Amino acid sequence: MGLKEVSSDYTVSIHYDRRLYRQDVEGSTVHARMLAKQGIIEGSEADAIVNGLAQVRSEIERDEFPWRPELEDVHMNIERRLHELIGEPALRLHTARSRNDQVALDMRMYVKDAIDNLRGLLGTVRDALVSLAEEHRRVVMPGYTHVQRAQPVLFAHHMLAYFEMLGRDAARFAQARERADVMPLGSGALAGLPYPLDREWVAAELGFSRISANSMDAVSDRDFLLDFHAAASVCAMHLSRLAEELVLWSSDEFGFIRLSDDFTTGSSIMPQKRNPDFAEIARGKTGRVFGNLMALLTTLKGLPLTYNRDMQEDKEGFFDSEDTLTATLQVFAGMLRSMKLNEARMRDAAQSSYVLATDIADYLVAKGMPFREAYRVVASLSDYAVEQDRHFHELTLDEFRQFSDLFDEGVLEIDIDRSIGARDVPGGTSATRVDEAIVNARQELEVGNGV
């Protein structure tokens, strides 16, 4: 490839920004109608433009549109095709508009639509989590800190933790959408326009809640994309944490779950393997979402006001994060709904461990012993049990009393079910609190706050 071809291709964005065509056509349609309403162009000219744009959109959606790379971007391709279809009236479409405020408009419209879709998918995954909690609401498992068995919890409580995480993600995306909901058209290249525009009317027609306050900021602001990337990154991080647990839980060492064959793959040489590839890929894709946030921050950090061509680089990373997160949420919705639990293995993991140590310390506190002293007693007791290769429920009362005279028959009644039931505080893992949390989660989803 020669220098001429390289230099020509270097600035072309049509191969990725063509997905903005719906927003570009809609924005141009409303702009033309506003120009006619304000007497800036003739009504007949606006009608021709609107009808021509409808034909352009139809051609694109039928995959019959003649995309021309030499025109560089989606905006010029649509404008050129409009001229081919309707002639001279097309030349009036760009009146009172710059490509700077045009592309800012298209991106804001697209981001709002993308967020609406992602929030819907978040709601689907959250629904899957609640369904798991409902179906397995009394399943016991060990809760972990430092990937060490810590205290017994209900599996439903564990699933609802991710319900809360993804709820915060939905809220972050809603906040990002609010900041994208600013109509920049009418800012021109950077200084505003010398025409009697009705920007508020355009905003209302395009579904924006407000118009931009400063023309220079409007054409150079990409904070709303940073907000999207930040929300996407946190969401991807949450999904990666869940993916990591699914990878661990599906291993022979844990054996808590079995992932559907639809979400596992075999080994090239080991016939027995069922690799959790979808969860692993979801975990791996998190890095590219993080990278897209850093890429845009780096692009914007040195730009003077107002528009600079560097901003063309805002789109590929955004589309990549949108596509990545969309696919990942779709995978998780299916993966969660189709996985099977080994309830006996999960309970046994809690039972055959030392997760009741804190409960035994709390038992001594109830007898009047200061917690720090109770902690020391149970630490010694735990060391003894480990040395004997026995668990707490296998010890006799005489053995307990070797460590404190406060132990009586009641200590032998401490088990994982009592431990879970004792956590009967708001936000706790007791069956009563988990049942309440499931009801609240269902209500949240039903009223629409869950998406």
Backbone hydrogen bonds, N-H to C=O, Kabsch-Sander energy under -0.5 kcal/mol:
donor,donor_aa,acceptor,acceptor_aa,energy
6,V,2,G,-2.4
7,S,3,L,-2.9
8,S,4,K,-1.9
9,D,5,E,-2.6
10,Y,6,V,-1.8
11,T,7,S,-0.6
11,T,8,S,-0.7
12,V,9,D,-1.2
13,S,72,E,-2.1
14,I,72,E,-1.8
16,Y,13,S,-1.8
17,D,13,S,-3.0
18,R,14,I,-1.0
19,R,16,Y,-1.0
20,L,17,D,-2.0
21,Y,18,R,-1.8
24,D,20,L,-2.5
25,V,21,Y,-2.7
26,E,22,R,-2.5
27,G,23,Q,-2.8
28,S,24,D,-2.3
29,T,25,V,-2.4
30,V,26,E,-2.2
31,H,27,G,-2.2
32,A,28,S,-2.5
33,R,29,T,-2.0
34,M,30,V,-2.4
35,L,31,H,-2.4
36,A,32,A,-1.9
37,K,33,R,-2.5
38,Q,34,M,-2.2
39,G,36,A,-1.6
40,I,35,L,-2.7
41,I,35,L,-1.1
46,A,42,E,-2.1
47,D,43,G,-2.4
48,A,44,S,-1.9
49,I,45,E,-2.2
50,V,46,A,-2.9
51,N,47,D,-2.6
52,G,48,A,-2.3
53,L,49,I,-2.7
54,A,50,V,-1.9
55,Q,51,N,-1.7
56,V,52,G,-2.3
57,R,53,L,-2.6
58,S,54,A,-2.0
59,E,55,Q,-2.4
60,I,56,V,-2.4
61,E,57,R,-2.5
62,R,58,S,-1.5
63,D,60,I,-1.4
64,E,59,E,-3.3
65,F,59,E,-0.8
67,W,65,F,-1.7
71,L,68,R,-2.1
72,E,69,P,-2.2
73,D,71,L,-2.3
77,N,73,D,-1.7
78,I,74,V,-2.3
79,E,75,H,-2.3
80,R,76,M,-2.6
81,R,77,N,-2.3
82,L,78,I,-2.5
83,H,79,E,-1.8
84,E,80,R,-1.9
85,L,81,R,-1.7
86,I,82,L,-2.6
87,G,83,H,-2.0
90,A,87,G,-1.8
91,L,88,E,-1.6
92,R,89,P,-1.7
93,L,90,A,-1.3
95,T,92,R,-1.5
97,R,94,H,-1.3
102,Q,98,S,-1.9
103,V,99,R,-2.5
104,A,100,N,-1.4
105,L,101,D,-1.9
106,D,102,Q,-2.5
107,M,103,V,-2.5
108,R,104,A,-2.0
109,M,105,L,-2.5
110,Y,106,D,-2.5
111,V,107,M,-2.8
112,K,108,R,-2.1
113,D,109,M,-2.0
114,A,110,Y,-2.9
115,I,111,V,-2.6
116,D,112,K,-2.1
117,N,113,D,-2.0
118,L,114,A,-2.5
119,R,115,I,-2.8
120,G,116,D,-1.6
121,L,117,N,-2.0
122,L,118,L,-2.6
123,G,119,R,-1.9
124,T,120,G,-1.6
125,V,121,L,-2.3
126,R,122,L,-2.7
127,D,123,G,-2.2
128,A,124,T,-1.8
129,L,125,V,-2.0
130,V,126,R,-2.3
131,S,127,D,-2.4
132,L,128,A,-2.0
133,A,129,L,-2.1
134,E,130,V,-2.7
135,E,131,S,-2.6
136,H,132,L,-2.0
137,R,134,E,-0.9
139,V,136,H,-1.5
141,M,153,V,-2.6
143,G,151,Q,-3.5
145,T,148,Q,-2.0
148,Q,145,T,-1.9
150,A,143,G,-3.3
151,Q,143,G,-0.8
153,V,141,M,-2.9
155,F,139,V,-3.0
156,A,136,H,-0.5
158,H,154,L,-1.6
159,M,155,F,-2.4
160,L,156,A,-2.4
161,A,157,H,-1.0
161,A,158,H,-0.5
162,Y,158,H,-1.0
162,Y,159,M,-0.5
163,F,159,M,-1.5
164,E,160,L,-2.0
165,M,161,A,-2.0
166,L,162,Y,-2.7
167,G,163,F,-1.5
168,R,164,E,-2.0
169,D,165,M,-1.7
170,A,166,L,-2.3
171,A,167,G,-2.0
172,R,168,R,-2.5
173,F,169,D,-2.6
174,A,170,A,-2.0
175,Q,171,A,-2.2
176,A,172,R,-2.3
177,R,173,F,-2.6
178,E,174,A,-2.1
179,R,175,Q,-1.7
180,A,176,A,-1.3
181,D,177,R,-1.1
182,V,180,A,-2.0
183,M,210,R,-2.6
187,S,184,P,-1.4
192,G,187,S,-2.7
195,Y,193,L,-0.8
197,L,195,Y,-2.2
199,R,197,L,-0.6
202,V,198,D,-1.8
203,A,199,R,-2.6
204,A,200,E,-2.3
205,E,201,W,-2.4
206,L,202,V,-2.1
207,G,204,A,-1.0
208,F,203,A,-3.2
209,S,181,D,-0.6
210,R,181,D,-0.6
212,S,183,M,-2.2
218,A,214,N,-2.6
219,V,215,S,-1.6
220,S,216,M,-0.9
220,S,217,D,-0.6
221,D,217,D,-1.9
225,L,222,R,-0.8
226,L,222,R,-1.7
227,D,223,D,-2.8
228,F,224,F,-1.6
229,H,225,L,-2.9
230,A,226,L,-2.8
231,A,227,D,-2.4
232,A,228,F,-2.9
233,S,229,H,-2.5
234,V,230,A,-2.2
235,C,231,A,-2.3
236,A,232,A,-2.8
237,M,233,S,-2.2
238,H,234,V,-2.2
239,L,235,C,-2.4
240,S,236,A,-2.2
241,R,237,M,-2.0
242,L,238,H,-2.0
243,A,239,L,-2.6
244,E,240,S,-2.4
245,E,241,R,-1.8
246,L,242,L,-2.3
247,V,243,A,-2.4
248,L,244,E,-2.4
249,W,245,E,-3.4
250,S,246,L,-1.7
251,S,248,L,-1.6
254,F,248,L,-0.5
255,G,251,S,-2.8
256,F,249,W,-1.6
257,I,249,W,-1.5
258,R,340,K,-2.5
263,F,260,S,-2.1
264,T,261,D,-1.1
265,T,275,N,-2.0
267,S,270,M,-0.8
273,K,270,M,-1.7
275,N,265,T,-3.0
277,D,275,N,-2.2
278,F,263,F,-0.9
280,E,276,P,-2.3
281,I,277,D,-3.1
282,A,278,F,-2.3
283,R,279,A,-2.2
284,G,280,E,-2.3
285,K,281,I,-2.8
286,T,282,A,-0.8
286,T,283,R,-0.5
287,G,284,G,-1.3
288,R,285,K,-0.5
289,V,285,K,-1.5
290,F,286,T,-2.4
291,G,287,G,-2.4
292,N,288,R,-1.9
293,L,289,V,-1.4
294,M,290,F,-2.0
295,A,291,G,-2.5
296,L,292,N,-1.9
297,L,293,L,-2.3
298,T,294,M,-2.3
299,T,295,A,-2.2
300,L,296,L,-2.4
301,K,297,L,-1.5
303,L,300,L,-1.6
311,M,308,N,-2.1
312,Q,309,R,-2.2
313,E,310,D,-2.5
314,D,311,M,-2.0
315,K,312,Q,-1.2
317,G,313,E,-0.6
318,F,314,D,-0.8
319,F,315,K,-3.1
320,D,316,E,-2.3
321,S,317,G,-2.5
322,E,318,F,-2.7
323,D,319,F,-2.8
324,T,320,D,-2.8
325,L,321,S,-2.7
326,T,322,E,-2.4
327,A,323,D,-2.4
328,T,324,T,-2.2
329,L,325,L,-2.5
330,Q,326,T,-2.0
331,V,327,A,-2.3
332,F,328,T,-2.5
333,A,329,L,-2.2
334,G,330,Q,-1.6
335,M,331,V,-3.0
336,L,332,F,-2.7
337,R,333,A,-1.4
338,S,334,G,-1.5
339,M,335,M,-0.8
339,M,336,L,-0.5
340,K,258,R,-2.5
342,N,256,F,-3.4
343,E,341,L,-0.9
346,M,342,N,-2.0
347,R,343,E,-2.4
348,D,344,A,-2.5
349,A,345,R,-1.9
350,A,346,M,-1.3
351,Q,347,R,-2.8
352,S,348,D,-3.3
353,S,350,A,-0.5
353,S,351,Q,-1.5
355,V,350,A,-0.5
357,A,354,Y,-1.5
360,I,356,L,-2.1
361,A,357,A,-2.1
362,D,358,T,-2.6
363,Y,359,D,-2.0
364,L,360,I,-1.7
365,V,361,A,-2.0
366,A,362,D,-2.3
367,K,363,Y,-0.8
367,K,364,L,-0.5
368,G,365,V,-2.0
369,M,364,L,-2.1
374,A,370,P,-2.6
375,Y,371,F,-3.0
376,R,372,R,-1.7
377,V,373,E,-2.3
378,V,374,A,-2.6
379,A,375,Y,-2.0
380,S,376,R,-1.9
381,L,377,V,-2.3
382,S,378,V,-2.7
383,D,379,A,-2.1
384,Y,380,S,-2.2
385,A,381,L,-2.5
386,V,382,S,-2.6
387,E,383,D,-2.4
388,Q,384,Y,-2.0
389,D,385,A,-0.5
389,D,386,V,-1.1
390,R,385,A,-2.5
394,E,391,H,-1.9
395,L,392,F,-1.7
400,F,396,T,-2.0
401,R,397,L,-2.6
402,Q,398,D,-0.8
402,Q,399,E,-0.8
403,F,400,F,-1.9
404,S,400,F,-0.8
407,F,404,S,-1.1
411,V,408,D,-1.9
412,L,409,E,-1.3
413,E,410,G,-1.4
414,I,411,V,-1.0
419,S,415,D,-2.4
420,I,416,I,-2.3
421,G,417,D,-2.6
422,A,418,R,-1.9
423,R,419,S,-0.7
423,R,420,I,-1.2
424,D,422,A,-1.8
425,V,423,R,-1.3
428,G,425,V,-3.1
430,S,423,R,-1.6
434,V,430,S,-2.7
435,D,431,A,-2.6
436,E,432,T,-2.0
437,A,433,R,-2.3
438,I,434,V,-2.4
439,V,435,D,-2.1
440,N,436,E,-2.5
441,A,437,A,-2.5
442,R,438,I,-2.5
443,Q,439,V,-2.3
444,E,440,N,-2.4
445,L,441,A,-2.3
446,E,442,R,-2.5
447,V,443,Q,-2.1
448,G,445,L,-0.8
449,N,444,E,-1.2
450,G,444,E,-1.3
451,V,448,G,-1.0
